[in-house]
Amino acid sequence: MTTAPPRVLTVAGSDSGGGAGIQADLKTMLALGVHGMSVITAVTAQNSRGVQGAWELPEEAVRAQYRAVVDDIGVQAVKTGMLASTVLVETVADLLAGTDAPVVVDPVGVSKHGDALLAASALDSVRTRLLPRATVATPNLDEVAQLTGVRVEDESGMRRAAEAILAFGPRWALVKGGHLPAGSGAVDLLTDGGEEHWLRAPRLDNRHTHGTGCTLASAVAAGLAQGLTVPAAVHEAKEYVTGAIAAGFRLGAGIGPVDHAWRTRG
C-alpha cells in the first residue's frame, strides 16, 4: 500500500479563473508533492481582468468543511487566504486554535487588480485573532500598510514592517517586497525578531503574475508539512514561485497567472 503524502489544508476563496485562491493553492501543493485539501470560504466570479463578484459562505459551511477534513484525514499544515468577513476570520481563528499543525496566514486584503477581498471591519479580527495563530504571516507591502499603518518605500523600511506584524503575535513574518519601486529586485524579508533572512531574486519582466501571493504561501505550507524548518520552507517556496512567475503566461485580456507546473514543462 502506498503511503499517503503529507496533507495540507487551504482555507480560502475560490478563483473561477484558476489563477489564484483555492485553485492556485491546490496546484501548488500538487506540484510540491503534498496532498492538498480545501475549505472554501467564498466564491468569486473572477477572470484575468478582475473580480466581478464575491459571495462568502455561511459560517456553518466553513466550520463543517474544516471539521470534516481535520477530524477524519488530519493535516500537517494549514494555509489561510481570503476570509472575507469578521465572522469568517473569527471562525477560522477558533478552528485553528484547536489544530496542532503549523499555520501560514496570507492576510489577503485586495486582489491583484485592486478588488477588495476583505471587509475593512474585519481588519481588527485579523490583527487580534488570526495573526496570533500564525506560524508564518506573509503580507505584501499593501497588506502591511492596511494592518499596521507602516508604509514601506525601500528595503530599510521592511524591518519596521516586520516588527509591526510580529507585534500581533505570529512566530515569523515574511514581508514581501514585490511592490517596492522598480530596480529593487524581488526582495523579501523573513524574520522572527531575532534572526533575519533576506531572500532576493531578479525582478522579472512579466506582467502575468496573478496568484503570486497565494502560490508563495501555499508553497511555504507545503514545505512545513514536509518537515522543513521555517527558513528552509520559505527559501524553497521563493525558488518555486520565482520560476512560476518567470513562466507566467497570457490568459484572457488582462493579467495572466503564474505557471504552477513550470518544473514539468520542457
C-alpha positions in Angstrom: 0.0 0.0 0.0 1.3 3.4 -0.9 1.9 5.8 2.0 -0.1 9.0 1.8 1.9 12.2 1.2 1.9 15.0 3.8 -1.5 16.7 3.9 -2.0 20.5 3.6 -5.3 22.3 4.1 -6.1 25.6 2.4 -8.8 27.8 3.8 -9.5 30.4 1.2 -11.7 31.7 -1.6 -12.3 30.2 -5.0 -11.0 31.9 -8.1 -13.1 30.9 -11.1 -10.3 31.9 -13.4 -8.0 29.3 -11.8 -5.0 31.6 -11.2 -5.3 32.4 -7.5 -7.2 31.3 -4.4 -8.1 27.7 -3.8 -7.2 26.7 -7.3 -3.7 28.1 -7.1 -3.2 26.6 -3.7 -4.1 23.1 -4.8 -2.0 23.4 -8.0 1.0 24.5 -5.9 0.5 21.7 -3.4 0.3 19.1 -6.1 3.5 20.5 -7.8 5.4 20.3 -4.5 4.4 16.7 -3.6 1.8 17.2 -0.9 -1.9 16.3 -0.8 -4.0 19.4 -0.9 -7.4 19.8 0.7 -9.7 22.8 0.8 -12.1 24.7 2.9 -13.8 27.2 0.6 -14.7 30.5 2.4 -16.1 32.5 -0.6 -16.9 32.1 -4.2 -15.7 34.7 -6.6 -16.6 35.4 -10.2 -13.1 36.3 -11.4 -11.0 36.4 -14.6 -7.9 38.0 -16.0 -9.5 41.4 -15.7 -10.6 41.4 -12.1 -13.2 40.2 -9.7 -16.8 40.7 -11.0 -18.5 39.4 -7.8 -17.8 37.7 -4.5 -20.1 35.7 -2.2 -18.9 34.5 1.2 -20.1 31.1 2.5 -22.0 30.8 5.8 -20.0 30.2 8.9 -21.6 26.8 9.3 -20.4 25.7 5.9 -16.8 26.8 6.6 -16.8 25.1 10.0 -18.3 21.9 8.6 -15.7 21.7 5.8 -12.9 22.2 8.2 -14.1 19.7 10.7 -14.8 17.1 8.0 -11.2 17.2 6.8 -9.3 17.7 10.0 -11.2 15.2 12.1 -11.0 12.4 9.6 -8.0 13.0 7.4 -5.8 15.2 9.6 -3.3 17.9 8.5 0.4 18.6 8.6 0.0 22.3 7.8 -2.8 24.8 7.2 -2.7 27.9 4.9 -5.3 30.7 5.1 -6.1 33.1 2.3 -9.3 35.1 1.5 -11.5 35.1 4.6 -13.8 37.9 3.5 -15.5 39.0 6.8 -15.2 39.4 10.6 -17.4 36.3 11.2 -15.2 34.1 9.0 -11.9 35.4 10.3 -13.0 34.7 13.8 -14.5 31.3 12.9 -11.3 30.2 11.2 -9.1 31.6 14.1 -11.2 29.5 16.5 -10.8 26.4 14.4 -7.0 26.9 14.1 -6.7 27.2 17.9 -7.7 23.6 18.2 -5.4 22.3 15.4 -1.9 21.1 16.2 -0.2 22.0 12.9 1.8 24.9 11.6 -0.3 27.7 10.1 0.7 30.0 7.2 -1.5 33.1 7.2 -1.7 35.1 4.0 -3.7 38.2 5.1 -5.4 38.7 1.8 -6.9 42.2 1.6 -7.2 43.0 -2.1 -6.8 41.1 -5.4 -4.0 41.6 -8.0 -6.4 44.0 -9.7 -7.2 46.1 -6.6 -10.6 44.5 -5.8 -11.4 44.3 -2.1 -11.4 40.7 -0.7 -11.7 41.5 3.0 -14.1 43.8 4.7 -12.4 46.8 6.4 -14.4 45.9 9.5 -12.5 42.6 9.7 -9.0 44.0 10.0 -9.1 44.2 13.8 -10.0 40.5 13.9 -7.2 39.6 11.6 -4.8 41.5 13.9 -6.1 40.2 17.3 -7.5 36.7 16.4 -5.9 35.4 13.3 -2.3 36.6 13.3 -1.6 35.2 16.8 -2.3 31.8 15.4 0.2 32.1 12.6 3.5 30.2 12.4 4.3 32.4 9.4 2.4 35.5 8.2 3.1 36.5 4.6 1.8 40.1 4.0 2.8 42.1 1.0 3.5 45.8 1.5 -0.1 46.9 0.8 -1.3 44.5 3.4 1.3 45.7 5.9 0.1 49.2 5.5 -3.5 48.1 5.8 -2.8 46.1 9.0 -0.2 48.3 10.7 -0.2 51.7 9.1 3.5 51.3 8.3 4.3 52.3 4.7 7.4 50.9 3.2 9.2 52.8 0.4 12.5 51.0 0.4 14.3 48.0 1.9 15.2 49.8 5.1 11.5 50.1 5.9 10.9 46.3 5.6 12.4 45.7 9.1 9.9 48.2 10.6 7.1 46.5 8.7 8.2 43.1 10.0 8.4 44.3 13.6 4.9 45.8 13.3 3.5 42.5 12.0 5.3 40.4 14.7 3.8 42.6 17.3 0.4 40.9 16.6 1.8 37.5 17.5 2.9 35.4 14.6 6.1 33.4 15.2 7.6 34.6 11.9 6.8 37.4 9.5 7.6 37.1 5.8 7.3 40.7 4.4 7.1 40.5 0.6 8.8 43.4 -1.2 7.5 42.8 -4.7 5.6 46.2 -4.6 8.8 48.2 -4.0 9.8 50.6 -6.8 11.4 49.1 -9.9 15.1 48.5 -9.5 14.8 47.0 -6.1 14.6 43.4 -7.4 12.1 41.0 -5.8 13.3 41.1 -2.2 11.5 39.6 0.8 12.4 39.6 4.5 11.8 36.7 6.8 12.3 37.3 10.5 11.2 36.1 13.9 12.5 39.2 15.5 15.9 37.6 16.2 17.3 36.0 13.0 16.8 37.6 9.6 16.7 36.1 6.2 16.8 38.3 3.1 15.5 36.5 0.0 16.4 38.0 -3.3 15.6 37.3 -6.9 15.7 39.3 -10.1 12.6 41.4 -10.9 11.2 39.6 -13.9 9.8 41.4 -16.9 6.5 39.5 -17.0 3.2 41.1 -16.1 1.4 37.7 -15.8 1.7 37.3 -12.1 -1.8 36.5 -10.9 -1.8 34.2 -7.9 1.8 35.0 -6.7 0.9 35.6 -3.1 -1.4 32.5 -2.8 1.3 30.4 -4.5 4.1 31.5 -2.2 2.0 31.0 1.0 0.9 27.5 -0.2 4.5 26.6 -1.1 5.6 27.6 2.4 2.9 25.4 3.9 3.9 22.5 1.7 7.5 22.8 3.0 6.4 22.9 6.6 4.2 19.8 6.1 7.2 18.0 4.8 9.1 18.8 8.0 11.3 21.7 6.8 12.2 24.5 9.2 10.5 27.8 8.5 13.6 29.4 6.9 14.1 26.3 4.7 10.5 26.2 3.7 10.5 29.9 2.8 13.7 29.6 0.8 12.3 26.7 -1.2 9.0 28.5 -1.7 10.8 31.6 -3.0 12.7 29.5 -5.6 9.5 27.8 -6.7 7.4 31.0 -7.1 10.3 32.8 -8.9 10.2 30.0 -11.5 6.4 30.2 -11.7 6.5 33.9 -12.3 9.1 33.6 -15.0 6.9 31.1 -16.8 3.6 33.1 -16.2 1.5 33.2 -19.4 -1.1 35.3 -21.0 -4.7 34.2 -20.4 -7.7 36.3 -21.3 -7.5 40.1 -21.9 -5.8 41.1 -18.7 -3.2 39.7 -16.2 -2.5 36.0 -16.7 -1.4 33.5 -14.0 1.9 32.2 -12.8 2.7 28.7 -14.1 2.3 26.3 -11.3 3.5 23.4 -13.5 6.7 25.2 -14.7 9.0 22.4 -13.4 7.3 19.8 -15.5 7.4 21.7 -18.8 10.1 21.4 -21.3 
